[in-house]
């Protein structure tokens, strides 16, 4: 469930870098899974170990969010001017009823 929710964010990133983001999410998701599973296996069993583990998860996510908020900047450079505002210029086309009916007839 956790990995699915992480991958759900990938299409919301800029279209031209969706593949790179999906690769990074997959790779670093596995690194995080190994790191946190190792930490969980080293903690004592029971309520105390679970409390420490989930506090570590929460604190780690707050630290990463803080670092991203202040230090992660949109890269400006070779192609940023070319792609500036491309997401806002795209028009979303809603399917019309005749097009939807024609599609349903094709599927039958």
Chimera marker file (.cmm) of the C-alpha trace (Angstrom):
<marker_set name="trace">
<marker id="1" x="0.000" y="0.000" z="0.000" r="1" g="1" b="0" radius="0.5"/>
<marker id="2" x="2.827" y="2.384" z="0.788" r="1" g="1" b="0" radius="0.5"/>
<marker id="3" x="4.590" y="1.889" z="-2.510" r="1" g="1" b="0" radius="0.5"/>
<marker id="4" x="1.360" y="2.323" z="-4.457" r="1" g="1" b="0" radius="0.5"/>
<marker id="5" x="0.664" y="5.644" z="-2.809" r="1" g="1" b="0" radius="0.5"/>
<marker id="6" x="4.197" y="6.780" z="-3.584" r="1" g="1" b="0" radius="0.5"/>
<marker id="7" x="3.895" y="5.813" z="-7.247" r="1" g="1" b="0" radius="0.5"/>
<marker id="8" x="0.519" y="7.589" z="-7.422" r="1" g="1" b="0" radius="0.5"/>
<marker id="9" x="2.362" y="10.905" z="-7.171" r="1" g="1" b="0" radius="0.5"/>
<marker id="10" x="4.580" y="10.222" z="-10.213" r="1" g="1" b="0" radius="0.5"/>
<marker id="11" x="2.055" y="11.321" z="-12.917" r="1" g="1" b="0" radius="0.5"/>
<marker id="12" x="1.626" y="14.645" z="-11.131" r="1" g="1" b="0" radius="0.5"/>
<marker id="13" x="5.248" y="15.569" z="-11.837" r="1" g="1" b="0" radius="0.5"/>
<marker id="14" x="6.203" y="17.316" z="-15.094" r="1" g="1" b="0" radius="0.5"/>
<marker id="15" x="5.456" y="15.072" z="-18.054" r="1" g="1" b="0" radius="0.5"/>
<marker id="16" x="8.911" y="15.308" z="-19.580" r="1" g="1" b="0" radius="0.5"/>
<marker id="17" x="10.597" y="13.801" z="-16.517" r="1" g="1" b="0" radius="0.5"/>
<marker id="18" x="7.963" y="11.239" z="-15.518" r="1" g="1" b="0" radius="0.5"/>
<marker id="19" x="10.199" y="8.291" z="-16.446" r="1" g="1" b="0" radius="0.5"/>
<marker id="20" x="13.129" y="9.617" z="-14.449" r="1" g="1" b="0" radius="0.5"/>
<marker id="21" x="10.934" y="10.238" z="-11.428" r="1" g="1" b="0" radius="0.5"/>
<marker id="22" x="9.399" y="6.752" z="-11.659" r="1" g="1" b="0" radius="0.5"/>
<marker id="23" x="12.893" y="5.239" z="-11.754" r="1" g="1" b="0" radius="0.5"/>
<marker id="24" x="14.012" y="7.217" z="-8.739" r="1" g="1" b="0" radius="0.5"/>
<marker id="25" x="10.861" y="6.367" z="-6.788" r="1" g="1" b="0" radius="0.5"/>
<marker id="26" x="11.403" y="2.679" z="-7.485" r="1" g="1" b="0" radius="0.5"/>
<marker id="27" x="15.108" y="2.689" z="-6.679" r="1" g="1" b="0" radius="0.5"/>
<marker id="28" x="15.052" y="4.842" z="-3.569" r="1" g="1" b="0" radius="0.5"/>
<marker id="29" x="11.857" y="3.200" z="-2.369" r="1" g="1" b="0" radius="0.5"/>
<marker id="30" x="13.722" y="-0.095" z="-2.257" r="1" g="1" b="0" radius="0.5"/>
<marker id="31" x="16.671" y="1.515" z="-0.460" r="1" g="1" b="0" radius="0.5"/>
<marker id="32" x="14.323" y="2.983" z="2.127" r="1" g="1" b="0" radius="0.5"/>
<marker id="33" x="12.527" y="-0.333" z="2.532" r="1" g="1" b="0" radius="0.5"/>
<marker id="34" x="15.788" y="-2.153" z="3.245" r="1" g="1" b="0" radius="0.5"/>
<marker id="35" x="17.011" y="0.554" z="5.625" r="1" g="1" b="0" radius="0.5"/>
<marker id="36" x="13.799" y="0.745" z="7.650" r="1" g="1" b="0" radius="0.5"/>
<marker id="37" x="13.302" y="-3.028" z="7.681" r="1" g="1" b="0" radius="0.5"/>
<marker id="38" x="16.847" y="-3.426" z="9.016" r="1" g="1" b="0" radius="0.5"/>
<marker id="39" x="16.117" y="-0.833" z="11.697" r="1" g="1" b="0" radius="0.5"/>
<marker id="40" x="12.863" y="-2.599" z="12.587" r="1" g="1" b="0" radius="0.5"/>
<marker id="41" x="14.623" y="-5.955" z="12.926" r="1" g="1" b="0" radius="0.5"/>
<marker id="42" x="17.207" y="-4.459" z="15.318" r="1" g="1" b="0" radius="0.5"/>
<marker id="43" x="14.630" y="-2.924" z="17.676" r="1" g="1" b="0" radius="0.5"/>
<marker id="44" x="13.162" y="-4.847" z="20.621" r="1" g="1" b="0" radius="0.5"/>
<marker id="45" x="9.892" y="-6.677" z="20.037" r="1" g="1" b="0" radius="0.5"/>
<marker id="46" x="6.626" y="-5.389" z="21.428" r="1" g="1" b="0" radius="0.5"/>
<marker id="47" x="5.054" y="-1.990" z="21.992" r="1" g="1" b="0" radius="0.5"/>
<marker id="48" x="8.324" y="-0.241" z="22.838" r="1" g="1" b="0" radius="0.5"/>
<marker id="49" x="10.020" y="-1.336" z="19.619" r="1" g="1" b="0" radius="0.5"/>
<marker id="50" x="6.977" y="-0.414" z="17.549" r="1" g="1" b="0" radius="0.5"/>
<marker id="51" x="6.767" y="3.022" z="19.166" r="1" g="1" b="0" radius="0.5"/>
<marker id="52" x="10.454" y="3.711" z="18.493" r="1" g="1" b="0" radius="0.5"/>
<marker id="53" x="10.111" y="2.510" z="14.906" r="1" g="1" b="0" radius="0.5"/>
<marker id="54" x="7.109" y="4.666" z="14.035" r="1" g="1" b="0" radius="0.5"/>
<marker id="55" x="8.598" y="7.690" z="15.781" r="1" g="1" b="0" radius="0.5"/>
<marker id="56" x="11.729" y="7.176" z="13.680" r="1" g="1" b="0" radius="0.5"/>
<marker id="57" x="9.584" y="7.006" z="10.524" r="1" g="1" b="0" radius="0.5"/>
<marker id="58" x="7.779" y="10.223" z="11.449" r="1" g="1" b="0" radius="0.5"/>
<marker id="59" x="10.913" y="12.130" z="12.386" r="1" g="1" b="0" radius="0.5"/>
<marker id="60" x="12.683" y="10.925" z="9.236" r="1" g="1" b="0" radius="0.5"/>
<marker id="61" x="9.824" y="12.074" z="7.028" r="1" g="1" b="0" radius="0.5"/>
<marker id="62" x="9.732" y="15.476" z="8.737" r="1" g="1" b="0" radius="0.5"/>
<marker id="63" x="13.477" y="15.908" z="8.213" r="1" g="1" b="0" radius="0.5"/>
<marker id="64" x="13.225" y="14.959" z="4.532" r="1" g="1" b="0" radius="0.5"/>
<marker id="65" x="10.237" y="17.273" z="4.019" r="1" g="1" b="0" radius="0.5"/>
<marker id="66" x="12.154" y="20.123" z="5.679" r="1" g="1" b="0" radius="0.5"/>
<marker id="67" x="15.216" y="19.530" z="3.495" r="1" g="1" b="0" radius="0.5"/>
<marker id="68" x="13.110" y="19.363" z="0.325" r="1" g="1" b="0" radius="0.5"/>
<marker id="69" x="11.185" y="22.501" z="1.263" r="1" g="1" b="0" radius="0.5"/>
<marker id="70" x="14.269" y="24.645" z="1.748" r="1" g="1" b="0" radius="0.5"/>
<marker id="71" x="16.988" y="23.115" z="-0.408" r="1" g="1" b="0" radius="0.5"/>
<marker id="72" x="15.296" y="21.463" z="-3.397" r="1" g="1" b="0" radius="0.5"/>
<marker id="73" x="14.945" y="24.053" z="-6.143" r="1" g="1" b="0" radius="0.5"/>
<marker id="74" x="13.594" y="23.735" z="-9.659" r="1" g="1" b="0" radius="0.5"/>
<marker id="75" x="16.614" y="23.447" z="-11.943" r="1" g="1" b="0" radius="0.5"/>
<marker id="76" x="17.116" y="26.364" z="-14.276" r="1" g="1" b="0" radius="0.5"/>
<marker id="77" x="19.289" y="25.697" z="-17.237" r="1" g="1" b="0" radius="0.5"/>
<marker id="78" x="19.443" y="24.228" z="-20.677" r="1" g="1" b="0" radius="0.5"/>
<marker id="79" x="15.793" y="23.291" z="-21.263" r="1" g="1" b="0" radius="0.5"/>
<marker id="80" x="13.872" y="25.053" z="-18.509" r="1" g="1" b="0" radius="0.5"/>
<marker id="81" x="13.118" y="28.144" z="-20.618" r="1" g="1" b="0" radius="0.5"/>
<marker id="82" x="11.859" y="25.956" z="-23.463" r="1" g="1" b="0" radius="0.5"/>
<marker id="83" x="9.431" y="24.057" z="-21.210" r="1" g="1" b="0" radius="0.5"/>
<marker id="84" x="8.416" y="27.000" z="-19.022" r="1" g="1" b="0" radius="0.5"/>
<marker id="85" x="4.655" y="27.023" z="-18.550" r="1" g="1" b="0" radius="0.5"/>
<marker id="86" x="3.919" y="24.012" z="-20.741" r="1" g="1" b="0" radius="0.5"/>
<marker id="87" x="1.669" y="22.497" z="-18.087" r="1" g="1" b="0" radius="0.5"/>
<marker id="88" x="-0.496" y="25.609" z="-17.897" r="1" g="1" b="0" radius="0.5"/>
<marker id="89" x="-0.911" y="25.954" z="-21.672" r="1" g="1" b="0" radius="0.5"/>
<marker id="90" x="-2.343" y="22.482" z="-22.162" r="1" g="1" b="0" radius="0.5"/>
<marker id="91" x="-6.091" y="22.327" z="-22.579" r="1" g="1" b="0" radius="0.5"/>
<marker id="92" x="-7.988" y="19.459" z="-21.028" r="1" g="1" b="0" radius="0.5"/>
<marker id="93" x="-10.532" y="18.062" z="-23.445" r="1" g="1" b="0" radius="0.5"/>
<marker id="94" x="-13.594" y="16.455" z="-21.931" r="1" g="1" b="0" radius="0.5"/>
<marker id="95" x="-15.040" y="13.598" z="-23.977" r="1" g="1" b="0" radius="0.5"/>
<marker id="96" x="-18.341" y="14.416" z="-25.626" r="1" g="1" b="0" radius="0.5"/>
<marker id="97" x="-21.356" y="12.131" z="-25.435" r="1" g="1" b="0" radius="0.5"/>
<marker id="98" x="-21.223" y="11.120" z="-29.153" r="1" g="1" b="0" radius="0.5"/>
<marker id="99" x="-17.542" y="10.244" z="-28.798" r="1" g="1" b="0" radius="0.5"/>
<marker id="100" x="-18.232" y="8.158" z="-25.700" r="1" g="1" b="0" radius="0.5"/>
<marker id="101" x="-21.082" y="6.319" z="-27.437" r="1" g="1" b="0" radius="0.5"/>
<marker id="102" x="-18.926" y="5.645" z="-30.495" r="1" g="1" b="0" radius="0.5"/>
<marker id="103" x="-16.176" y="4.277" z="-28.258" r="1" g="1" b="0" radius="0.5"/>
<marker id="104" x="-18.631" y="1.960" z="-26.487" r="1" g="1" b="0" radius="0.5"/>
<marker id="105" x="-19.910" y="0.672" z="-29.835" r="1" g="1" b="0" radius="0.5"/>
<marker id="106" x="-16.344" y="-0.064" z="-30.959" r="1" g="1" b="0" radius="0.5"/>
<marker id="107" x="-15.711" y="-2.086" z="-27.821" r="1" g="1" b="0" radius="0.5"/>
<marker id="108" x="-18.755" y="-4.323" z="-28.399" r="1" g="1" b="0" radius="0.5"/>
<link id1="1" id2="2" r="1" g="1" b="0" radius="0.2"/>
<link id1="2" id2="3" r="1" g="1" b="0" radius="0.2"/>
<link id1="3" id2="4" r="1" g="1" b="0" radius="0.2"/>
<link id1="4" id2="5" r="1" g="1" b="0" radius="0.2"/>
<link id1="5" id2="6" r="1" g="1" b="0" radius="0.2"/>
<link id1="6" id2="7" r="1" g="1" b="0" radius="0.2"/>
<link id1="7" id2="8" r="1" g="1" b="0" radius="0.2"/>
<link id1="8" id2="9" r="1" g="1" b="0" radius="0.2"/>
<link id1="9" id2="10" r="1" g="1" b="0" radius="0.2"/>
<link id1="10" id2="11" r="1" g="1" b="0" radius="0.2"/>
<link id1="11" id2="12" r="1" g="1" b="0" radius="0.2"/>
<link id1="12" id2="13" r="1" g="1" b="0" radius="0.2"/>
<link id1="13" id2="14" r="1" g="1" b="0" radius="0.2"/>
<link id1="14" id2="15" r="1" g="1" b="0" radius="0.2"/>
<link id1="15" id2="16" r="1" g="1" b="0" radius="0.2"/>
<link id1="16" id2="17" r="1" g="1" b="0" radius="0.2"/>
<link id1="17" id2="18" r="1" g="1" b="0" radius="0.2"/>
<link id1="18" id2="19" r="1" g="1" b="0" radius="0.2"/>
<link id1="19" id2="20" r="1" g="1" b="0" radius="0.2"/>
<link id1="20" id2="21" r="1" g="1" b="0" radius="0.2"/>
<link id1="21" id2="22" r="1" g="1" b="0" radius="0.2"/>
<link id1="22" id2="23" r="1" g="1" b="0" radius="0.2"/>
<link id1="23" id2="24" r="1" g="1" b="0" radius="0.2"/>
<link id1="24" id2="25" r="1" g="1" b="0" radius="0.2"/>
<link id1="25" id2="26" r="1" g="1" b="0" radius="0.2"/>
<link id1="26" id2="27" r="1" g="1" b="0" radius="0.2"/>
<link id1="27" id2="28" r="1" g="1" b="0" radius="0.2"/>
<link id1="28" id2="29" r="1" g="1" b="0" radius="0.2"/>
<link id1="29" id2="30" r="1" g="1" b="0" radius="0.2"/>
<link id1="30" id2="31" r="1" g="1" b="0" radius="0.2"/>
<link id1="31" id2="32" r="1" g="1" b="0" radius="0.2"/>
<link id1="32" id2="33" r="1" g="1" b="0" radius="0.2"/>
<link id1="33" id2="34" r="1" g="1" b="0" radius="0.2"/>
<link id1="34" id2="35" r="1" g="1" b="0" radius="0.2"/>
<link id1="35" id2="36" r="1" g="1" b="0" radius="0.2"/>
<link id1="36" id2="37" r="1" g="1" b="0" radius="0.2"/>
<link id1="37" id2="38" r="1" g="1" b="0" radius="0.2"/>
<link id1="38" id2="39" r="1" g="1" b="0" radius="0.2"/>
<link id1="39" id2="40" r="1" g="1" b="0" radius="0.2"/>
<link id1="40" id2="41" r="1" g="1" b="0" radius="0.2"/>
<link id1="41" id2="42" r="1" g="1" b="0" radius="0.2"/>
<link id1="42" id2="43" r="1" g="1" b="0" radius="0.2"/>
<link id1="43" id2="44" r="1" g="1" b="0" radius="0.2"/>
<link id1="44" id2="45" r="1" g="1" b="0" radius="0.2"/>
<link id1="45" id2="46" r="1" g="1" b="0" radius="0.2"/>
<link id1="46" id2="47" r="1" g="1" b="0" radius="0.2"/>
<link id1="47" id2="48" r="1" g="1" b="0" radius="0.2"/>
<link id1="48" id2="49" r="1" g="1" b="0" radius="0.2"/>
<link id1="49" id2="50" r="1" g="1" b="0" radius="0.2"/>
<link id1="50" id2="51" r="1" g="1" b="0" radius="0.2"/>
<link id1="51" id2="52" r="1" g="1" b="0" radius="0.2"/>
<link id1="52" id2="53" r="1" g="1" b="0" radius="0.2"/>
<link id1="53" id2="54" r="1" g="1" b="0" radius="0.2"/>
<link id1="54" id2="55" r="1" g="1" b="0" radius="0.2"/>
<link id1="55" id2="56" r="1" g="1" b="0" radius="0.2"/>
<link id1="56" id2="57" r="1" g="1" b="0" radius="0.2"/>
<link id1="57" id2="58" r="1" g="1" b="0" radius="0.2"/>
<link id1="58" id2="59" r="1" g="1" b="0" radius="0.2"/>
<link id1="59" id2="60" r="1" g="1" b="0" radius="0.2"/>
<link id1="60" id2="61" r="1" g="1" b="0" radius="0.2"/>
<link id1="61" id2="62" r="1" g="1" b="0" radius="0.2"/>
<link id1="62" id2="63" r="1" g="1" b="0" radius="0.2"/>
<link id1="63" id2="64" r="1" g="1" b="0" radius="0.2"/>
<link id1="64" id2="65" r="1" g="1" b="0" radius="0.2"/>
<link id1="65" id2="66" r="1" g="1" b="0" radius="0.2"/>
<link id1="66" id2="67" r="1" g="1" b="0" radius="0.2"/>
<link id1="67" id2="68" r="1" g="1" b="0" radius="0.2"/>
<link id1="68" id2="69" r="1" g="1" b="0" radius="0.2"/>
<link id1="69" id2="70" r="1" g="1" b="0" radius="0.2"/>
<link id1="70" id2="71" r="1" g="1" b="0" radius="0.2"/>
<link id1="71" id2="72" r="1" g="1" b="0" radius="0.2"/>
<link id1="72" id2="73" r="1" g="1" b="0" radius="0.2"/>
<link id1="73" id2="74" r="1" g="1" b="0" radius="0.2"/>
<link id1="74" id2="75" r="1" g="1" b="0" radius="0.2"/>
<link id1="75" id2="76" r="1" g="1" b="0" radius="0.2"/>
<link id1="76" id2="77" r="1" g="1" b="0" radius="0.2"/>
<link id1="77" id2="78" r="1" g="1" b="0" radius="0.2"/>
<link id1="78" id2="79" r="1" g="1" b="0" radius="0.2"/>
<link id1="79" id2="80" r="1" g="1" b="0" radius="0.2"/>
<link id1="80" id2="81" r="1" g="1" b="0" radius="0.2"/>
<link id1="81" id2="82" r="1" g="1" b="0" radius="0.2"/>
<link id1="82" id2="83" r="1" g="1" b="0" radius="0.2"/>
<link id1="83" id2="84" r="1" g="1" b="0" radius="0.2"/>
<link id1="84" id2="85" r="1" g="1" b="0" radius="0.2"/>
<link id1="85" id2="86" r="1" g="1" b="0" radius="0.2"/>
<link id1="86" id2="87" r="1" g="1" b="0" radius="0.2"/>
<link id1="87" id2="88" r="1" g="1" b="0" radius="0.2"/>
<link id1="88" id2="89" r="1" g="1" b="0" radius="0.2"/>
<link id1="89" id2="90" r="1" g="1" b="0" radius="0.2"/>
<link id1="90" id2="91" r="1" g="1" b="0" radius="0.2"/>
<link id1="91" id2="92" r="1" g="1" b="0" radius="0.2"/>
<link id1="92" id2="93" r="1" g="1" b="0" radius="0.2"/>
<link id1="93" id2="94" r="1" g="1" b="0" radius="0.2"/>
<link id1="94" id2="95" r="1" g="1" b="0" radius="0.2"/>
<link id1="95" id2="96" r="1" g="1" b="0" radius="0.2"/>
<link id1="96" id2="97" r="1" g="1" b="0" radius="0.2"/>
<link id1="97" id2="98" r="1" g="1" b="0" radius="0.2"/>
<link id1="98" id2="99" r="1" g="1" b="0" radius="0.2"/>
<link id1="99" id2="100" r="1" g="1" b="0" radius="0.2"/>
<link id1="100" id2="101" r="1" g="1" b="0" radius="0.2"/>
<link id1="101" id2="102" r="1" g="1" b="0" radius="0.2"/>
<link id1="102" id2="103" r="1" g="1" b="0" radius="0.2"/>
<link id1="103" id2="104" r="1" g="1" b="0" radius="0.2"/>
<link id1="104" id2="105" r="1" g="1" b="0" radius="0.2"/>
<link id1="105" id2="106" r="1" g="1" b="0" radius="0.2"/>
<link id1="106" id2="107" r="1" g="1" b="0" radius="0.2"/>
<link id1="107" id2="108" r="1" g="1" b="0" radius="0.2"/>
</marker_set>
